[in-house]
């Protein structure tokens, strides 16, 4: 028995084994792109930064690398919104329009007691007054910056508090220090377009020696924000 066939664009082609010959496909069926879930010829643009956080070692670190671990398991959406390690999934693109560094001390926002180095502001100052940042796309370096305080993030908790108290003995002097912050406009490099599947990363290093957390708190976090526009296929 001859294999069934159907007529497609004037040519006779074998019909799939699990089908019976029916009427020839309509003209619409000859353009399957019309039925695609994603329209690859169009992109929608949304304001959606990329971010990557990690715990800052109390003893400091020679180099910290960001955007290399996607949200999965112990790494949650609070840590990153990356879906893949070091790249965007197809068919997404991302236009980098700004970059910022965020340091979150693990200490309470303020302290009360004898003066000491255990304050969020001291921790932040020690980490952000130094450091060398590199933005690497593919095998090329597209940004080199120092110190980290020159790259403020767009959001922070701010407060200004002054307190003076004199008691006897001197060891009982009370002191209060508000939560420190890094202020200023977000650094805006020449826009850089990340293509889908293009490898990229951000590195922060301390070549002059490790930057330890003065309070020795082991729950501090540091993060990198890439501000810009995310392009994706509309549905």
N, C-alpha and C positions, 0 to 999 in steps of 0.2 A: 504493500500500500504506500502510495506516494505521501511524503510528509506535507501536511497542510502548509499553505503559504498565504501571506497577505500582501496587498499592494500598498507600498509606501512611496510617495512622491514619484509614481509612475514606474517603480521597480518592484518586482516580485521577490519578497524575502521570506525565509522560513518563519513560521509562527512558533512562539515558545511552546515547549513540550506540554506545559500544563494549561494551554489555552486551546480553544477550538476556533477555527476561522469564522470570523464574524464580518461585519461591514468594515471597509477601509477606515483608518483613523481620520478624524477631521483635521482641518488645517490647524486648529488650535493645538491638537495633540502633537503636531510636528515641531512645536516650539516649547519644549518642556521647561525652559527657564521661566515661563509664565507661571508655573506652579511651584516654584522654589519657595521654601519657607523664608530664606534670607535673600534679599535683593542685593546682590554683590555690586550692582552698578550705582548704588546710592549709599550714602553713609549719613547717619545722624550724629550730631555733635552735642555732647553734654559736658557740663562743668563738673568734673570728677577727678580730684587729686589722686595720686598714688602715694601710699605711705608704707613705711616699714620701721618697726620698733624692735628693740631687743634689750635684755637686761644689761646694764653697765657693770662690769666687774669692779668690786670695791677696790681691788688692788690696781685697777687700770688694765689696759690692753694695748698691744702694739698696733693692731689694725682691727677695725670692725668693718664688716661687709654687709651691705643692705640690699634688699629686693631679691635675695637668692633663695628664700624659703617661702613657699606659698602657704596660705591659710589651710591647715589640715592638722588634725590631732591636737597636740599641745599648743601649736601655733594657731591662734584664733583671729577673728576679724578685728579684735582689739590690737593685734600685733601688726597685721598687714591686710591689704585688700588685693594682693597679688594672687592670681589663679594658677600661674606656672612659675617655675624657678627661673628668675632672671630674664623673662621675656613675656610678651603679650600673646594671648591666643589668637589665632587667625579667626576672623578677619579684622581684629581690632588694630587701631593705631592710637598713639598718644602724642600730643604736641606739648612738650615741656616749655612752660612760660615763666616759671619761678621755682625757687628751691629754698627750703628752710630747714633748720635743725631745732629739734625740741628735746630738752633735757628735763626729766621729771624726777625730782628727788624722792626717795622712799621715806623721808622724814615728814612729820607733821608740818603744816604750813607755817607754824610759829612755835617758838619755844619759850618757856618761862623758867628761870632759875639762874644759877651761877653762869657767868659768861663762859662760853666754850666754843669750840669749832663745830659743834653739832647743830648746824643750821642748814636749811635748804639753800639759802643764798650762798653760803660758803661752798657747798657742793657744786652748785651751778657755776659759780665763778671759776672754780678750779678746773672744771671740765671744759667750759666754753671759751676761756681766755686763751686756750691753746688749740692744738689740733690742725690737721691738714686734710682738706677734703678733695677728692677726685671723683668726677663723673665720667665714667668710661662707657662708651657705646661701641660694640664690636671690639676692636683692638685699639681704638683711638681714645685719647683723653680729650674731653671737650670742656672741662672746667677744673681749675685748680684754685682753691681758696684757703686762706688762713686769716684770722683765727675763727673758731666756730661761732663766736658772738657776732661776727659780721654777716651771719646768715640766720636772722631771726625768723621764727615761725609766725604765722598769721594770728594764732590764737594763744592766749596765755591767761593765767590767773594773776591779777595785779592787786596790790594793796600797799599803802604807804602809812607806816605807823612809827611813831617816836615815843619812847618812854624813858623816863629818868627816875630813879628811886635810890635814895641814900639811906642805909641802915647800918647798924653796928652789930657784929663785926663786918669788915669789908667783904669777907667771903660770902656773906648773905645778900650781897647786892643783887637786885633783880634786873633782868634784862629781857626784852622781847624783841624779836626780829621778824619782820613780815616776810612773806614768801617772795623770793627774788624773781626777777624776770629779765629777759632780753628784749629790748624794744627797738623799733625801727621798721622801715619798709622792707618787704620781701625782696631779696635779690632777684633781678629779672635778667637772665642771660638772653642772648639772641635765641629766639625760639628754635627748638630742635625737635624734629619729628621722629618718634620711635615707630618703626614698622613692625608688623606682626612677625613673631619668631626672631626678632633682632635681639641679640644678647646685650644686656646692659647691667650695670651695677654702680653703686656709690660706695666709696671707701673713705673711712676716717682713720687717720693714723696719727701717732704721736712719736715722730722720729727723734725728738729731743729727750725721750724718756717717758715712761708710763705716767699717765695723769691719774693718780689715785683719788678716791673719794675721801675728803678730809674726815667726814663723820664715820667712815668705814661701813656705812649702810650698804647692805647687799641687795636691796630691792629697788634701787634706782633704775630708771629706763632712759634710753636715748633713741630718738627716732629721726628719720629723714622724710621730708615731704617734698614731692614733686607736684607743683601746682600747674594746672593746664587744662587741656580739652581732650576728652576721650571720644574717639570716633568708633562707631560700631554700625553693623548692618541693621537697618530697621526690619521689623517683622510685620 
